[in-house]
């Protein structure tokens, strides 16, 4: 799975199509991600003993295939891949802008990868 937590994604399909959000949690076994402010559902909780009943709004996980990573350089959704650069280590490459992000420190590098 190429999407990690703390990444910013754009929703490409579903009821929240076009929304941006930060990935809160990743579930690689089921190929799902939890995105902030996306797929908000209403859950009704019944009264139990002395606890009053209530209505909660919560986010549910969506499939990772419905989201695309947002390129920090161009602010557009883009596909990504991984390349190995000897002096820089493992980096994540944005296919649209041809730039890379260092995986360990999560900072954008200005190196252009062909």
Z-matrix of the N, CA and C atoms (Angstrom, degrees):
N
C 1 1.447
C 2 1.533 1 108.05
N 3 1.327 2 116.66 1 128.06
C 4 1.460 3 120.68 2 -174.23
C 5 1.519 4 113.25 3 -90.72
N 6 1.316 5 118.30 4 -12.50
C 7 1.463 6 121.30 5 178.51
C 8 1.514 7 108.47 6 -92.18
N 9 1.328 8 115.85 7 131.32
C 10 1.463 9 122.40 8 -179.78
C 11 1.531 10 109.28 9 -115.47
N 12 1.322 11 116.93 10 166.47
C 13 1.455 12 119.74 11 175.98
C 14 1.521 13 109.15 12 -67.70
N 15 1.318 14 116.43 13 153.47
C 16 1.469 15 125.67 14 -176.32
C 17 1.528 16 113.03 15 75.53
N 18 1.340 17 120.05 16 -0.73
C 19 1.463 18 121.90 17 175.28
C 20 1.528 19 109.18 18 -79.64
N 21 1.319 20 116.68 19 155.49
C 22 1.452 21 121.77 20 175.07
C 23 1.526 22 108.08 21 -101.35
N 24 1.339 23 116.01 22 128.86
C 25 1.457 24 120.88 23 -176.38
C 26 1.526 25 110.41 24 -125.69
N 27 1.335 26 115.03 25 160.59
C 28 1.464 27 123.57 26 173.46
C 29 1.518 28 106.98 27 -115.38
N 30 1.320 29 116.70 28 133.45
C 31 1.459 30 121.19 29 179.54
C 32 1.531 31 107.85 30 -81.96
N 33 1.335 32 116.05 31 125.29
C 34 1.460 33 121.80 32 -174.84
C 35 1.525 34 113.32 33 -100.99
N 36 1.327 35 118.34 34 -16.94
C 37 1.467 36 120.88 35 -177.57
C 38 1.521 37 109.51 36 -148.67
N 39 1.302 38 115.79 37 155.64
C 40 1.463 39 121.07 38 177.28
C 41 1.514 40 112.13 39 105.29
N 42 1.328 41 116.05 40 -169.85
C 43 1.462 42 120.45 41 -175.55
C 44 1.523 43 113.23 42 -71.82
N 45 1.316 44 118.15 43 -20.18
C 46 1.466 45 122.40 44 -179.95
C 47 1.522 46 112.15 45 -105.70
N 48 1.320 47 117.71 46 30.31
C 49 1.458 48 122.28 47 -176.76
C 50 1.526 49 110.80 48 -58.50
N 51 1.339 50 116.10 49 130.85
C 52 1.458 51 122.01 50 178.40
C 53 1.511 52 114.99 51 96.16
N 54 1.329 53 118.78 52 -10.18
C 55 1.463 54 121.49 53 -179.60
C 56 1.527 55 110.55 54 -79.47
N 57 1.328 56 115.49 55 148.97
C 58 1.462 57 122.22 56 174.18
C 59 1.517 58 108.57 57 -106.18
N 60 1.320 59 116.21 58 153.23
C 61 1.452 60 119.96 59 176.83
C 62 1.508 61 111.82 60 -171.00
N 63 1.321 62 114.91 61 162.66
C 64 1.456 63 121.48 62 178.97
C 65 1.524 64 108.68 63 -92.91
N 66 1.318 65 116.41 64 139.09
C 67 1.458 66 121.67 65 179.97
C 68 1.529 67 108.25 66 -76.31
N 69 1.325 68 116.45 67 121.31
C 70 1.459 69 121.33 68 -179.77
C 71 1.519 70 112.20 69 -88.10
N 72 1.325 71 116.12 70 -40.47
C 73 1.459 72 120.12 71 -177.11
C 74 1.515 73 109.34 72 -150.60
N 75 1.327 74 116.23 73 148.65
C 76 1.455 75 122.66 74 -179.36
C 77 1.521 76 108.35 75 -120.08
N 78 1.342 77 116.39 76 134.18
C 79 1.461 78 122.58 77 176.85
C 80 1.529 79 108.15 78 -116.13
N 81 1.352 80 119.25 79 87.87
C 82 1.459 81 120.97 80 -173.10
C 83 1.530 82 114.25 81 -68.26
N 84 1.316 83 118.63 82 -26.16
C 85 1.468 84 120.74 83 -178.60
C 86 1.526 85 110.48 84 -67.56
N 87 1.333 86 116.90 85 -41.12
C 88 1.457 87 121.00 86 -179.12
C 89 1.527 88 112.78 87 -97.97
N 90 1.345 89 118.07 88 -0.35
C 91 1.461 90 124.57 89 179.94
C 92 1.523 91 111.21 90 59.98
N 93 1.335 92 116.83 91 44.87
C 94 1.457 93 122.50 92 179.80
C 95 1.519 94 110.09 93 -124.75
N 96 1.346 95 115.09 94 155.56
C 97 1.455 96 121.05 95 176.88
C 98 1.524 97 109.06 96 -132.68
N 99 1.335 98 116.01 97 151.49
C 100 1.458 99 122.61 98 176.71
C 101 1.518 100 106.82 99 -108.12
N 102 1.341 101 116.81 100 116.86
C 103 1.457 102 122.59 101 -175.03
C 104 1.522 103 108.83 102 -112.34
N 105 1.322 104 115.42 103 138.72
C 106 1.454 105 122.22 104 -177.86
C 107 1.532 106 110.88 105 -67.42
N 108 1.337 107 116.90 106 123.12
C 109 1.458 108 122.32 107 176.97
C 110 1.517 109 115.82 108 79.56
N 111 1.330 110 117.84 109 10.50
C 112 1.460 111 121.65 110 -177.39
C 113 1.527 112 108.72 111 -120.45
N 114 1.336 113 116.52 112 142.89
C 115 1.462 114 124.22 113 179.71
C 116 1.532 115 111.08 114 58.37
N 117 1.329 116 115.47 115 51.00
C 118 1.460 117 121.66 116 179.44
C 119 1.524 118 108.29 117 -80.33
N 120 1.329 119 115.88 118 126.34
C 121 1.459 120 121.84 119 -179.62
C 122 1.526 121 109.26 120 -120.69
N 123 1.330 122 116.04 121 158.93
C 124 1.449 123 122.64 122 178.96
C 125 1.522 124 109.01 123 -102.61
N 126 1.323 125 116.38 124 128.46
C 127 1.458 126 121.14 125 179.46
C 128 1.527 127 108.71 126 -119.21
N 129 1.337 128 116.83 127 125.46
C 130 1.456 129 122.50 128 178.94
C 131 1.522 130 108.58 129 -95.75
N 132 1.317 131 115.98 130 127.63
C 133 1.467 132 121.09 131 179.61
C 134 1.530 133 108.22 132 -110.63
N 135 1.316 134 114.94 133 127.62
C 136 1.456 135 121.74 134 -177.76
C 137 1.534 136 110.48 135 -75.41
N 138 1.317 137 116.16 136 152.79
C 139 1.455 138 121.79 137 176.87
C 140 1.526 139 109.66 138 -65.27
N 141 1.349 140 115.65 139 133.46
C 142 1.462 141 120.08 140 178.90
C 143 1.525 142 108.94 141 -131.99
N 144 1.323 143 115.51 142 108.37
C 145 1.461 144 119.94 143 179.53
C 146 1.521 145 111.36 144 63.47
N 147 1.328 146 116.13 145 -120.96
C 148 1.465 147 119.80 146 -179.01
C 149 1.530 148 112.79 147 -89.23
N 150 1.338 149 117.61 148 -8.18
C 151 1.460 150 121.27 149 179.09
C 152 1.525 151 109.73 150 -80.72
N 153 1.316 152 116.01 151 129.40
C 154 1.463 153 120.42 152 -178.88
C 155 1.526 154 110.46 153 -74.65
N 156 1.329 155 115.62 154 153.59
C 157 1.447 156 120.25 155 174.64
C 158 1.529 157 110.10 156 -71.63
N 159 1.319 158 116.49 157 154.59
C 160 1.463 159 119.16 158 -177.99
C 161 1.520 160 111.50 159 -154.10
N 162 1.313 161 114.11 160 165.19
C 163 1.457 162 121.32 161 177.16
C 164 1.525 163 107.40 162 -116.15
N 165 1.323 164 116.39 163 122.58
C 166 1.457 165 121.84 164 -178.87
C 167 1.519 166 110.37 165 -110.78
N 168 1.309 167 116.56 166 144.11
C 169 1.466 168 121.87 167 170.99
C 170 1.523 169 106.49 168 -108.41
N 171 1.325 170 116.34 169 124.33
C 172 1.457 171 120.84 170 -176.83
C 173 1.520 172 110.22 171 -138.81
N 174 1.338 173 115.63 172 157.87
C 175 1.457 174 121.09 173 178.58
C 176 1.516 175 109.04 174 -94.29
N 177 1.326 176 115.14 175 140.51
C 178 1.455 177 120.49 176 176.51
C 179 1.519 178 108.61 177 -114.89
N 180 1.319 179 115.69 178 158.67
C 181 1.458 180 121.51 179 -177.37
C 182 1.528 181 110.66 180 -72.08
N 183 1.337 182 115.47 181 147.58
C 184 1.454 183 121.80 182 175.04
C 185 1.527 184 108.11 183 -118.63
N 186 1.312 185 116.35 184 164.27
C 187 1.451 186 120.28 185 179.01
C 188 1.524 187 109.79 186 -71.40
N 189 1.307 188 116.83 187 140.67
C 190 1.463 189 122.07 188 -177.13
C 191 1.520 190 111.92 189 -66.62
N 192 1.333 191 117.60 190 -23.25
C 193 1.460 192 119.71 191 179.84
C 194 1.526 193 112.27 192 -72.51
N 195 1.331 194 117.68 193 -14.08
C 196 1.460 195 121.23 194 178.69
C 197 1.517 196 112.89 195 -89.25
N 198 1.330 197 118.03 196 2.78
C 199 1.457 198 121.84 197 -178.31
C 200 1.526 199 109.91 198 -126.33
N 201 1.340 200 115.73 199 147.90
C 202 1.462 201 122.25 200 175.03
C 203 1.512 202 108.62 201 -125.34
N 204 1.314 203 115.33 202 144.62
C 205 1.451 204 121.07 203 179.53
C 206 1.522 205 110.05 204 -68.28
N 207 1.339 206 116.59 205 140.67
C 208 1.453 207 122.25 206 178.73
C 209 1.522 208 108.67 207 -92.50
N 210 1.333 209 116.67 208 122.62
C 211 1.461 210 121.61 209 -179.75
C 212 1.525 211 108.85 210 -70.43
N 213 1.334 212 119.13 211 127.08
C 214 1.462 213 120.17 212 -179.12
C 215 1.528 214 113.12 213 -72.47
N 216 1.323 215 117.84 214 -16.18
C 217 1.455 216 121.14 215 -177.85
C 218 1.519 217 111.95 216 -86.65
N 219 1.333 218 117.67 217 -42.70
C 220 1.458 219 121.61 218 -175.69
C 221 1.528 220 113.42 219 -106.71
N 222 1.354 221 117.87 220 -9.57
C 223 1.469 222 123.37 221 -177.35
C 224 1.521 223 112.33 222 58.23
N 225 1.346 224 116.72 223 33.84
C 226 1.456 225 122.47 224 177.03
C 227 1.525 226 108.86 225 -123.43
N 228 1.349 227 117.40 226 152.71
C 229 1.464 228 118.82 227 175.54
C 230 1.524 229 110.38 228 -68.18
N 231 1.320 230 116.26 229 140.68
C 232 1.456 231 119.81 230 -175.57
C 233 1.516 232 110.71 231 -148.83
N 234 1.330 233 114.88 232 157.37
C 235 1.458 234 120.88 233 172.31
C 236 1.520 235 108.22 234 -82.12
N 237 1.316 236 116.15 235 158.51
C 238 1.460 237 119.35 236 -179.85
C 239 1.509 238 110.31 237 -132.43
N 240 1.307 239 115.40 238 160.81
C 241 1.448 240 122.58 239 175.52
C 242 1.516 241 108.33 240 -148.33
N 243 1.293 242 117.21 241 172.50
C 244 1.451 243 121.55 242 179.88
C 245 1.514 244 109.35 243 -115.51
N 246 1.321 245 115.87 244 137.45
C 247 1.449 246 122.09 245 175.93
C 248 1.524 247 108.28 246 -129.63
N 249 1.324 248 115.79 247 153.80
C 250 1.456 249 120.77 248 179.35
C 251 1.518 250 108.01 249 -110.44
N 252 1.313 251 116.47 250 117.14
C 253 1.452 252 122.64 251 176.31
C 254 1.515 253 106.95 252 -111.49
N 255 1.323 254 117.41 253 129.43
C 256 1.465 255 120.81 254 -171.97
C 257 1.521 256 112.64 255 -61.32
N 258 1.336 257 118.05 256 -46.48
C 259 1.451 258 119.28 257 -176.50
C 260 1.527 259 113.27 258 -80.49
N 261 1.338 260 117.62 259 -17.75
C 262 1.451 261 120.29 260 -177.49
C 263 1.531 262 113.51 261 -108.44
N 264 1.309 263 119.28 262 -17.50
C 265 1.457 264 121.57 263 -178.37
C 266 1.518 265 111.48 264 87.48
N 267 1.327 266 117.26 265 -157.57
C 268 1.462 267 122.82 266 -177.97
C 269 1.525 268 109.67 267 -76.25
N 270 1.323 269 118.05 268 124.80
C 271 1.458 270 121.55 269 -179.86
C 272 1.513 271 110.56 270 -128.89
N 273 1.329 272 115.40 271 153.16
C 274 1.458 273 122.86 272 176.57
C 275 1.526 274 107.35 273 -95.45
N 276 1.321 275 117.49 274 127.26
C 277 1.462 276 121.75 275 -175.81
C 278 1.521 277 109.87 276 -108.90
N 279 1.330 278 115.92 277 130.37
C 280 1.453 279 121.12 278 174.85
C 281 1.514 280 108.11 279 -88.57
N 282 1.313 281 117.87 280 123.67
C 283 1.458 282 121.99 281 -172.34
C 284 1.525 283 112.65 282 -71.77
N 285 1.318 284 118.16 283 -31.22
C 286 1.460 285 120.02 284 -175.82
C 287 1.527 286 111.44 285 -75.42
N 288 1.341 287 117.21 286 -46.35
C 289 1.458 288 119.91 287 -176.32
C 290 1.524 289 112.44 288 -94.69
N 291 1.337 290 118.22 289 -7.08
C 292 1.463 291 124.09 290 179.89
C 293 1.531 292 112.33 291 60.36
N 294 1.311 293 117.81 292 26.11
C 295 1.455 294 121.76 293 177.28
C 296 1.515 295 109.20 294 -108.78
N 297 1.315 296 115.48 295 168.65
C 298 1.459 297 119.87 296 -175.02
C 299 1.518 298 110.59 297 -127.08
N 300 1.331 299 114.69 298 154.68
C 301 1.455 300 122.49 299 174.83
C 302 1.511 301 107.39 300 -121.78
N 303 1.309 302 117.83 301 131.13
C 304 1.462 303 122.53 302 178.41
C 305 1.519 304 108.41 303 -69.30
N 306 1.322 305 117.65 304 129.45
C 307 1.463 306 122.11 305 -176.07
C 308 1.521 307 112.72 306 -70.76
N 309 1.315 308 118.31 307 -40.28
C 310 1.460 309 121.03 308 -172.43
C 311 1.528 310 112.69 309 -69.96
N 312 1.324 311 117.37 310 -43.53
C 313 1.459 312 120.46 311 -173.66
C 314 1.521 313 113.22 312 -100.96
N 315 1.325 314 118.46 313 -8.45
C 316 1.462 315 124.02 314 178.74
C 317 1.534 316 112.03 315 59.13
N 318 1.328 317 118.09 316 35.20
C 319 1.458 318 121.42 317 177.15
C 320 1.512 319 109.24 318 -115.95
N 321 1.311 320 116.35 319 147.58
C 322 1.462 321 121.08 320 -177.45
C 323 1.524 322 109.92 321 -77.96
N 324 1.292 323 116.24 322 130.66
C 325 1.468 324 122.29 323 174.92
C 326 1.519 325 107.86 324 -102.65
N 327 1.304 326 116.69 325 151.36
C 328 1.460 327 121.06 326 -179.77
C 329 1.516 328 113.01 327 -91.99
N 330 1.318 329 116.77 328 12.94
C 331 1.464 330 117.85 329 179.89
C 332 1.527 331 109.06 330 -75.18
N 333 1.315 332 115.54 331 137.61
C 334 1.464 333 122.00 332 179.02
C 335 1.524 334 108.01 333 -102.95
N 336 1.320 335 116.52 334 128.32
C 337 1.456 336 122.00 335 -176.83
C 338 1.518 337 108.35 336 -109.23
N 339 1.286 338 117.27 337 132.16
C 340 1.468 339 121.37 338 -179.99
C 341 1.501 340 110.28 339 -86.45
